[in-house]
Amino acid sequence: QVQLVESGGGLVQPGGSLRLSCAAPGIFFNLYMMGWYRQAPGKQRELVASIASGGTTNYADSVKGRFAISRDNAKKTVYLQMTSLKPDDTAVYYCNARFPSGTSNYWGQGTQVTVSS
């Protein structure tokens, strides 16, 4: 069974930074599109950022210029560096691994990020 293991969430003050990590040891990581999604209470899950196998990135408008997604294929790990955090960024953040053809799609268990003073 494929597992995506997330870490790095927590409580941070507005304006602070956090880095999320997601390890995916059980997949051919190099071939997968990796993404971070988030879901706030009462809201739908939304895409935050994604990074293709070739390194092309995509960001939600709400996080452009503040968040950066990266991947280390040797470590089979994807990262989300979050800076200038706002209370609106409070959510459970989920890691996603999707094979380009759509035949495989995996989710992490989620990690809570809370931005509050």
Contacts in CASP RR format, 6 or more apart in sequence:
PFRMAT RR
TARGET T0000
AUTHOR 0000-0000-0000
METHOD contacts of the structure
MODEL  1
QVQLVESGGGLVQPGGSLRLSCAAPGIFFNLYMMGWYRQAPGKQRELVAS
IASGGTTNYADSVKGRFAISRDNAKKTVYLQMTSLKPDDTAVYYCNARFP
SGTSNYWGQGTQVTVSS
2 24 0 8 1.000
2 26 0 8 1.000
2 27 0 8 1.000
2 97 0 8 1.000
2 104 0 8 1.000
2 106 0 8 1.000
3 24 0 8 1.000
3 25 0 8 1.000
3 26 0 8 1.000
3 108 0 8 1.000
4 22 0 8 1.000
4 23 0 8 1.000
4 24 0 8 1.000
4 95 0 8 1.000
4 96 0 8 1.000
4 97 0 8 1.000
4 106 0 8 1.000
4 107 0 8 1.000
4 108 0 8 1.000
4 109 0 8 1.000
5 22 0 8 1.000
5 23 0 8 1.000
5 24 0 8 1.000
5 25 0 8 1.000
5 108 0 8 1.000
5 109 0 8 1.000
6 20 0 8 1.000
6 21 0 8 1.000
6 22 0 8 1.000
6 93 0 8 1.000
6 94 0 8 1.000
6 95 0 8 1.000
6 108 0 8 1.000
6 109 0 8 1.000
6 110 0 8 1.000
6 111 0 8 1.000
7 20 0 8 1.000
7 21 0 8 1.000
7 22 0 8 1.000
7 111 0 8 1.000
8 18 0 8 1.000
8 19 0 8 1.000
8 20 0 8 1.000
8 21 0 8 1.000
8 111 0 8 1.000
9 18 0 8 1.000
9 20 0 8 1.000
9 93 0 8 1.000
9 111 0 8 1.000
9 112 0 8 1.000
9 113 0 8 1.000
10 18 0 8 1.000
10 111 0 8 1.000
10 112 0 8 1.000
10 113 0 8 1.000
10 114 0 8 1.000
11 114 0 8 1.000
11 115 0 8 1.000
11 116 0 8 1.000
12 18 0 8 1.000
12 85 0 8 1.000
12 113 0 8 1.000
12 114 0 8 1.000
12 115 0 8 1.000
13 115 0 8 1.000
13 116 0 8 1.000
13 117 0 8 1.000
14 85 0 8 1.000
14 86 0 8 1.000
14 87 0 8 1.000
14 115 0 8 1.000
14 116 0 8 1.000
14 117 0 8 1.000
15 83 0 8 1.000
15 84 0 8 1.000
15 85 0 8 1.000
15 86 0 8 1.000
15 115 0 8 1.000
16 83 0 8 1.000
16 84 0 8 1.000
16 85 0 8 1.000
16 115 0 8 1.000
17 81 0 8 1.000
17 82 0 8 1.000
17 83 0 8 1.000
17 84 0 8 1.000
17 85 0 8 1.000
18 82 0 8 1.000
18 85 0 8 1.000
18 113 0 8 1.000
19 79 0 8 1.000
19 80 0 8 1.000
19 81 0 8 1.000
19 82 0 8 1.000
20 36 0 8 1.000
20 79 0 8 1.000
20 80 0 8 1.000
20 82 0 8 1.000
20 93 0 8 1.000
20 95 0 8 1.000
20 111 0 8 1.000
20 113 0 8 1.000
21 77 0 8 1.000
21 78 0 8 1.000
21 79 0 8 1.000
22 34 0 8 1.000
22 36 0 8 1.000
22 77 0 8 1.000
22 78 0 8 1.000
22 79 0 8 1.000
22 95 0 8 1.000
22 108 0 8 1.000
23 75 0 8 1.000
23 76 0 8 1.000
23 77 0 8 1.000
24 32 0 8 1.000
24 34 0 8 1.000
24 76 0 8 1.000
24 77 0 8 1.000
24 78 0 8 1.000
24 95 0 8 1.000
24 97 0 8 1.000
24 106 0 8 1.000
25 76 0 8 1.000
26 76 0 8 1.000
27 76 0 8 1.000
27 97 0 8 1.000
27 104 0 8 1.000
27 106 0 8 1.000
29 71 0 8 1.000
29 73 0 8 1.000
29 76 0 8 1.000
29 97 0 8 1.000
30 53 0 8 1.000
30 73 0 8 1.000
31 53 0 8 1.000
31 99 0 8 1.000
31 100 0 8 1.000
32 53 0 8 1.000
32 97 0 8 1.000
32 98 0 8 1.000
32 99 0 8 1.000
32 100 0 8 1.000
32 104 0 8 1.000
33 50 0 8 1.000
33 51 0 8 1.000
33 52 0 8 1.000
33 53 0 8 1.000
33 97 0 8 1.000
33 98 0 8 1.000
33 99 0 8 1.000
33 100 0 8 1.000
34 50 0 8 1.000
34 51 0 8 1.000
34 69 0 8 1.000
34 71 0 8 1.000
34 78 0 8 1.000
34 95 0 8 1.000
34 96 0 8 1.000
34 97 0 8 1.000
34 98 0 8 1.000
35 47 0 8 1.000
35 48 0 8 1.000
35 49 0 8 1.000
35 50 0 8 1.000
35 51 0 8 1.000
35 69 0 8 1.000
35 78 0 8 1.000
35 95 0 8 1.000
35 96 0 8 1.000
35 97 0 8 1.000
35 98 0 8 1.000
36 47 0 8 1.000
36 48 0 8 1.000
36 49 0 8 1.000
36 50 0 8 1.000
36 69 0 8 1.000
36 78 0 8 1.000
36 80 0 8 1.000
36 93 0 8 1.000
36 94 0 8 1.000
36 95 0 8 1.000
36 96 0 8 1.000
37 45 0 8 1.000
37 46 0 8 1.000
37 47 0 8 1.000
37 48 0 8 1.000
37 93 0 8 1.000
37 94 0 8 1.000
37 96 0 8 1.000
38 45 0 8 1.000
38 46 0 8 1.000
38 48 0 8 1.000
38 89 0 8 1.000
38 91 0 8 1.000
38 92 0 8 1.000
38 93 0 8 1.000
38 94 0 8 1.000
38 113 0 8 1.000
39 45 0 8 1.000
39 46 0 8 1.000
39 91 0 8 1.000
39 92 0 8 1.000
39 94 0 8 1.000
40 88 0 8 1.000
40 90 0 8 1.000
40 91 0 8 1.000
40 92 0 8 1.000
43 91 0 8 1.000
45 94 0 8 1.000
46 60 0 8 1.000
47 58 0 8 1.000
47 60 0 8 1.000
48 59 0 8 1.000
48 60 0 8 1.000
48 63 0 8 1.000
48 67 0 8 1.000
48 80 0 8 1.000
48 93 0 8 1.000
49 57 0 8 1.000
49 58 0 8 1.000
49 59 0 8 1.000
49 60 0 8 1.000
49 63 0 8 1.000
49 67 0 8 1.000
49 68 0 8 1.000
49 69 0 8 1.000
49 80 0 8 1.000
50 57 0 8 1.000
50 58 0 8 1.000
50 69 0 8 1.000
51 57 0 8 1.000
51 58 0 8 1.000
51 69 0 8 1.000
51 70 0 8 1.000
51 71 0 8 1.000
51 78 0 8 1.000
53 100 0 8 1.000
55 71 0 8 1.000
57 69 0 8 1.000
59 65 0 8 1.000
59 67 0 8 1.000
59 69 0 8 1.000
62 88 0 8 1.000
63 82 0 8 1.000
63 89 0 8 1.000
66 82 0 8 1.000
66 83 0 8 1.000
66 84 0 8 1.000
66 85 0 8 1.000
67 80 0 8 1.000
67 81 0 8 1.000
67 82 0 8 1.000
67 83 0 8 1.000
68 80 0 8 1.000
68 81 0 8 1.000
68 83 0 8 1.000
69 78 0 8 1.000
69 79 0 8 1.000
69 80 0 8 1.000
69 81 0 8 1.000
70 78 0 8 1.000
70 79 0 8 1.000
70 81 0 8 1.000
71 77 0 8 1.000
71 78 0 8 1.000
71 79 0 8 1.000
72 78 0 8 1.000
72 79 0 8 1.000
78 95 0 8 1.000
80 93 0 8 1.000
82 89 0 8 1.000
82 113 0 8 1.000
85 113 0 8 1.000
85 115 0 8 1.000
86 115 0 8 1.000
87 115 0 8 1.000
87 116 0 8 1.000
88 115 0 8 1.000
89 113 0 8 1.000
89 115 0 8 1.000
90 113 0 8 1.000
90 114 0 8 1.000
90 115 0 8 1.000
90 116 0 8 1.000
91 112 0 8 1.000
91 113 0 8 1.000
92 110 0 8 1.000
92 111 0 8 1.000
92 112 0 8 1.000
92 113 0 8 1.000
93 110 0 8 1.000
93 111 0 8 1.000
93 112 0 8 1.000
93 113 0 8 1.000
94 107 0 8 1.000
94 108 0 8 1.000
94 109 0 8 1.000
94 110 0 8 1.000
95 107 0 8 1.000
95 108 0 8 1.000
95 110 0 8 1.000
96 105 0 8 1.000
96 106 0 8 1.000
96 107 0 8 1.000
96 108 0 8 1.000
97 104 0 8 1.000
97 105 0 8 1.000
97 106 0 8 1.000
98 104 0 8 1.000
98 105 0 8 1.000
98 106 0 8 1.000
99 105 0 8 1.000
END
